[in-house]
Amino acid sequence: MNRKILITNDDGIDADGIIRLARCAREFGDVWVVAPDSQRSAMSHSITLRHPIEAWEVDFPVAGVKAYACTGTPADCVRIGVRNIVPGKPNHVFSGINYGYNMASDIQYSATAGAAFEAAFQKVHTIAFSENFDPDHSVADKYLREIMAELLDKPLGNNQIWNVNFPGCNAAECKGILRDRTVSVSDFYDDHYDETMLENGRTSYMVVGVRRYEAEEGSDLRAILDNYVSIGKVSNICSV
């Protein structure tokens, strides 16, 4: 029996990362995509409770993949995919490939991670994939299949996910893979809000951030800063 793989993201169903992830996943099983109809980054693990969610089948540029756009959050997409769309429940959920890292303490805001944790709550083996804000995908293209094959059958604890981040360099500069990385306690960005007074008397706040370049040894952020692929288990606060 083929594996059943559900894929989602927070960048939207038309994002390049989810297409590349689905193309690779097709080598390992039957693939369904349920993803937001537009950008939903930084929504963490939020779900929709007060109004209906719509989902509809769409054309997808990977042969053999059944794809659905959804008006809900990434976590909604997982819930609907696991409970209603994938027949008999998926064996695995993949979230990503996110456009931007999901690591360090900033992972708490990530809807890529939030969707992955929802899958873990649904008792489905889950891997989250992320890369730098960069048009060069050569590191992910080089290592994605190898890492997918390695982690598919690697066990996880209760409410845990595998978290994979590809560094922002080209494949020739990447130094390899570091496993068992811990989540850095550092903030990935040192951010604040710029204030603008509006004509109506209200104040507008816009978040801006400066990237950090320091991190603890053995952490996911340290690996990325040193041009390594980072792989680690991440536990939700409900894990026991």
TARAFEN-V93557 format. One record per residue. RES is the residue in one letter. NEAR is the number of other ideal C-beta (glycine too) atoms within 10 Angstrom. D_FIRST is the distance of its C-alpha to the first C-alpha in Angstrom with 1 decimal. Layout:
{{RES,NEAR,D_FIRST} {RES,NEAR,D_FIRST}}
This chain:
{{M,6,0.0} {N,9,3.8} {R,15,6.6} {K,18,9.0} {I,27,12.5} {L,29,15.8} {I,30,18.9} {T,33,22.5} {N,33,25.9} {D,31,29.6} {D,23,31.1} {G,18,29.9} {I,22,27.3} {D,16,29.4} {A,19,29.7} {D,12,29.1} {G,22,27.2} {I,29,24.4} {I,20,24.0} {R,19,23.9} {L,28,21.4} {A,24,19.0} {R,16,19.6} {C,21,18.7} {A,26,15.6} {R,15,14.2} {E,10,13.9} {F,17,11.3} {G,15,9.0} {D,19,9.9} {V,28,13.4} {W,23,15.8} {V,28,19.4} {V,29,21.8} {A,30,25.1} {P,27,28.8} {D,18,30.8} {S,11,33.3} {Q,15,34.3} {R,25,33.7} {S,17,34.5} {A,15,36.1} {M,21,35.0} {S,18,33.5} {H,20,31.5} {S,16,33.4} {I,16,31.9} {T,15,33.5} {L,6,35.2} {R,4,38.2} {H,8,37.0} {P,7,34.0} {I,14,31.3} {E,12,30.4} {A,19,27.2} {W,10,26.8} {E,10,24.5} {V,14,25.9} {D,5,25.6} {F,21,23.9} {P,10,24.7} {V,18,21.2} {A,7,19.5} {G,9,16.3} {V,18,17.0} {K,14,17.9} {A,21,20.9} {Y,22,23.3} {A,20,26.7} {C,26,28.0} {T,16,31.6} {G,23,30.8} {T,24,30.6} {P,33,27.7} {A,26,27.1} {D,24,27.2} {C,35,24.6} {V,33,22.2} {R,22,23.2} {I,21,22.8} {G,28,19.5} {V,21,18.0} {R,10,19.9} {N,11,20.1} {I,18,18.3} {V,21,14.6} {P,9,13.1} {G,6,12.5} {K,13,13.5} {P,26,12.2} {N,18,11.1} {H,22,13.9} {V,29,17.1} {F,32,19.2} {S,35,22.8} {G,31,25.1} {I,27,26.1} {N,27,29.3} {Y,21,32.6} {G,20,34.6} {Y,24,34.1} {N,29,32.7} {M,27,34.4} {A,23,37.5} {S,14,38.9} {D,22,38.2} {I,24,34.5} {Q,13,35.6} {Y,16,36.4} {S,27,33.2} {A,28,31.0} {T,32,28.3} {A,28,28.4} {G,28,29.0} {A,38,25.8} {A,33,23.9} {F,28,25.8} {E,29,24.9} {A,27,21.2} {A,25,22.2} {F,18,24.2} {Q,17,21.1} {K,11,19.4} {V,23,17.0} {H,22,17.0} {T,28,19.2} {I,25,20.9} {A,27,24.1} {F,29,25.4} {S,26,29.1} {E,27,31.7} {N,18,35.4} {F,9,37.2} {D,15,37.5} {P,6,36.8} {D,14,35.9} {H,18,32.2} {S,15,32.3} {V,23,31.4} {A,26,28.2} {D,14,27.4} {K,15,28.1} {Y,19,26.1} {L,23,23.4} {R,14,20.6} {E,11,21.8} {I,20,22.0} {M,21,18.6} {A,12,17.0} {E,15,19.4} {L,19,19.0} {L,18,15.3} {D,9,15.2} {K,12,18.9} {P,7,19.7} {L,18,22.0} {G,11,24.6} {N,12,25.2} {N,17,25.7} {Q,18,25.4} {I,26,23.9} {W,23,23.8} {N,27,26.6} {V,29,26.9} {N,29,30.1} {F,29,31.1} {P,22,34.9} {G,18,37.3} {C,18,38.2} {N,14,37.2} {A,14,34.9} {A,8,37.9} {E,12,39.4} {C,19,36.3} {K,12,36.8} {G,9,33.2} {I,17,31.0} {L,18,32.3} {R,15,29.9} {D,9,30.7} {R,25,33.0} {T,17,34.6} {V,21,35.4} {S,25,38.9} {V,11,41.5} {S,18,43.3} {D,14,43.1} {F,22,41.6} {Y,15,44.3} {D,11,47.8} {D,12,48.2} {H,12,50.9} {Y,11,51.9} {D,9,54.5} {E,9,56.7} {T,10,58.2} {M,9,60.8} {L,8,60.3} {E,5,63.1} {N,5,62.2} {G,6,62.9} {R,8,59.4} {T,9,57.8} {S,10,54.7} {Y,9,52.5} {M,9,50.2} {V,10,48.1} {V,10,48.7} {G,12,47.5} {V,9,48.3} {R,11,45.6} {R,16,46.1} {Y,7,46.1} {E,9,46.3} {A,20,43.6} {E,13,43.2} {E,8,42.0} {G,13,38.4} {S,21,37.5} {D,28,35.1} {L,27,38.2} {R,21,39.9} {A,27,37.0} {I,27,37.0} {L,18,40.8} {D,14,40.6} {N,15,38.1} {Y,22,35.1} {V,25,31.5} {S,28,31.3} {I,22,28.2} {G,20,28.7} {K,18,27.4} {V,23,29.2} {S,16,29.8} {N,17,30.7} {I,7,34.0} {C,10,32.4} {S,14,30.5} {V,6,31.7}}
